[in-house]
Amino acid sequence: MARLYADEQFPRDVSEQLRTMGHDVLTVQEAGNANLGIPDEEVLAFAVSNKL
């Protein structure tokens, strides 16, 4: 299954549904990166460095 990093605009209920299907989903809220105004490039770098 896929490992995903869901940003703030990704619907939380979709993240939960993906988890029920066996996917590994980390949200920015769970990572402690919510509401920080992190640029997309840094969001991507975080995901890549964490192999998400």
N, C-alpha and C positions, 0 to 999 in steps of 0.2 A: 504494500500500500504506500501511499504518498505521505511525505512529511511536508507540512505547510506552515507558513507564517502569515497570519491574517492581520491586515492593517485595520485602522480604526473605521474605515468605511465599509469593511466587509461585514455583512450581517452576522451577528452572534449566533442566531438560530441555525444558520447554514454551517457555521463551525461545529456546532453541537451535532447536527445531522451527519456531517462528514465523520465525526468521531464514532458515531454509532455504526458507521459503515467500515470502521477499522482504520481510518486515516489518523495520523498523528498531527494534530493542529495546535499550534501555539499562537495565542493572540497577543497583540501589543500590550493589552491590559495585563495579561498574565506575566509578560516579560518585564513589566514595570516601565514601559516606554510610551504610555498613553498620555495624550494632551501635552506633549512636549514640543510639538511643532518640528519634529525631526524630518529633515528633507528625505525625499524618496530614495535618493542615492544611498543615504545612510541606513534606511530601512532595508534596502536590498543588501548592503554590506553586512548588516547584522544577520540577516537570513543566511547568506552565503557562509559567513564565518561560523555559524552554528549548524550548518548543513541541514537547513530547513528547506 
